[in-house]
Amino acid sequence: MPVPEPSTNGYHHDEYDDDEDIDYTDIDEKYDVQYDDSFLDSIIVVDGIPVVKAERKERLVTKLGQDFKRLGAAFKPGNLHMPWDDEKGQSKGYIFIEYPTPDQAAFAIAAIHGYRFDKNHTFAANRFADIEKFAHMEETYVEPPQEEFKPREHLRAWLGDPQGRDQYVTLRGDDLQVLWNGRNGSSELVIGRPRWTESYVAWSPLGTFMATFHIQGVQFWGGPSWNRVRRLVHPHVKLMDFSPNENYVVTWSNEPIQIPENARTGPDIFSADDEGNSVAVWDLKSGFVLRTFPSGQQSEDGAPKKMLWPMLKWTGDDHYVGRVQPGQQISVYELPGMHLVDKKSIKVEGVQDFEWCPWGDRDREDQEAKGKGKKARENILAYWTPEVANQPARVSLMSFPSRTQLRSKNLFNVSDCKLHWQNQGDFLCVKVDRHTRTKKSLYCNLEIFRMREKDCPVEVLEIKDTVISFSWEPRGERFCIITTNDPNFGNTAPGSTIKTAAHFYQLERGKGDFRLLKTVDNKTSNAAFWSPKGRHVVLATMGSQTKFDLEFWDLDFMGDEAPKTDKDPGAGIQLLNTTEHYGVTDIEWDPSGRYVASSASAWRHTLENGYTIWDFRGQELSKQVLDRFKQFLWRPRPRTLLTKEQQRDIRKKLREYSKQFDEEDAAEESTVSAELIAARRRLIDEWNAWRAKVKRDLREEKGRRHQEQGHKKEKVEEYVDEIVEETIEEVLE
């Protein structure tokens, strides 16, 4: 057996040189070095960054800093690192950003992730510490637990009302109520809350949301339970405007935006870049602020200017929004990024105003059929410029975003222009106020563009009198103008009225021009309110202290049986009723075109405030006189989802459906309610049961008495009353 070699320190190697049997746990725990990797939670990785060359790196970093600051994820320039590919001489498409705390990094991820930088780049943000987790993920798929489904409230549940009723909102003092409008003027309370709004109330264009105004901003309510859906923080907000499809909102405050020190940052509140501005554009679905603008209420010399609202005007598809800088240019921004289209404005020297062509049913159908090869019409922009030196005034039509000039028309001796689109985008009327060469008197021309025809032909109607009101028939080819030749127009004393005349025009299909149907003279009406379904119109006297007339007109009173002769083209136009509403300040049709509401608001005067609901024939259904009454608004309805074929099929079977409706109407007219009928039937049944019981008891009582008395005749006693009259005194006067 070999002898082990002695070690230098006197110990044997085979006993003590093997460390595997020695326990160092206590020593490792005592001297263990703890690495602090919490700083990794403050670093985020952002992917989706554009790949650029060296000459564009600085510009990209500057743009990223601006966007991140606006989103509430600002960073210091030295805290951004952009990996570089030296072989290709370009960036790698992602960056690292370090924030002071993990909380700020987490907030930055929430603000940046999913942000659309441009058409081709969308950011994806993650924690740097999570990369290790993503790189070593378990490849075996484990099905996640199924979460319990929690259905949300339907924001358009009110459309499913079995009786097809509409809703309206009233504001009286501080009390706000939403009510159902029933037949014959009856109403039913939906919900009411005191101090629900601090100024006024507004509906969204499709009726999905009800907006209330507060010192802190705007709140949106909806659904059957009327819970708060969204809140936008804009202190001291005064005005608001929705986009046509309810995707975006514009708010304005007369007080510029101020950012306090150490204020919370985020995409849903203003940042330092917004300070001093007054107009804000919001994404209603997310609640994020997209961009802010100055109000522009002061001219270059510091004098106040009249504010035009809305300041921003939307296209019918919510893709673009534009604003005009009078005399200079029209700036158009693309949603949702709010970037200037093609990075340049439309330079138009002297431009005064513009309007987008509204989207009609035909445009929406073309857009839906776009995938089938059918080309949809582009958005159309109409604007006008005044006369400058030797250049005439001009009205122009431009296709956007191609910026193709479609049509232009020169105008002379122009004092002012107003652009009036028909709601389906079929016609554009430019009301041109012209002056004579001496500039002592004015007259009017109507320049009507037929937009659906080739090259947009223009028809000119010369009106000798002053036109004080113009309005298109919705979904129709008629319009109404109200004119006056009263010399007191514009200089009327308080309490006096001016004489006016109403004129109805209609397009002649064969000739393509508009002809006069009927003129109604010797009136005081100064405003026309069309039914949303067309055909019916209310002519009203507004703003007067002595006249409050309301006239209800039917332009198709005789239907298809109206005689079509050149001698009397307006034979089918009939006055249905003439009435008045004392102190009327507002008139509004309901979405169905069956009812009209006229109201007298305490914001204008304090005499007999309240509202009245009429049917389309001018018959009063309900009248409410309410002190401190301020506002009445019908709830709008969205566009129908039925196709034209389905609508035609319903019209064909309308008589079958009407039988059921007639039965329901008859039942409603004959009885107050179904509950009252049941109560009356119950009372009748109780009465009949009581009578039967009493008769039965009476028969039993009679039988018992007969048995007791042995069928003896009862003695009948007679009582004779004798009346004696005595005259005490007579006096003759």
Protein Blocks (a to p, Z undefined) as FASTA:
>chain_A
ZZddddfkopafklmmpmklpccklmmmmmpccddfklmmmpccdehiacddfklmmmmm
mmmmmmmmmnopaccfklpccdddfknopaehiacdddfbfklmmmmmmmmgopafblmb
ccddddfklmmmmmmccfbdcddddddddddddfklmmmpfnlpacddddehjaccdddd
dehhiacdfbdcehkbfkbccddfkomaccdddfklccddedjkopafbdcddehiabdc
ddfklpaccdddfbdcdddehiacdfkbccfklgoiabdcddfknopafbdcdeklacfk
opacdddddfbdcdfkopaccdddehiaccddddfklpaehhiacddehiabdcdddddf
klmmmmmmmmnopacdddddddddddehjbccdddddddfklpafbdcddehifbdcddd
dfklpaccdddddddfkopaccdddddddfkbghiiadddddfbacfbdcddehiabdcd
dddfbfkgopacehiacddddddddddfknopacdfbdcehiabfbdcddfkgjiacddd
ehiakbccdcdddfklnmmmlccdfklmmlmpccfbdcddehiabdcddfkopaccdddd
fklmcghiadddddfkopafbdcddehiabdcdddddddfbdfklmmmmmmmmmmmmmmm
mmmmmmmmmpmblklmmmmmmmmmmmmmmmmmmmmmmmmmmmmmmmmnoopacddddddd
ddddddfbdcdZZ
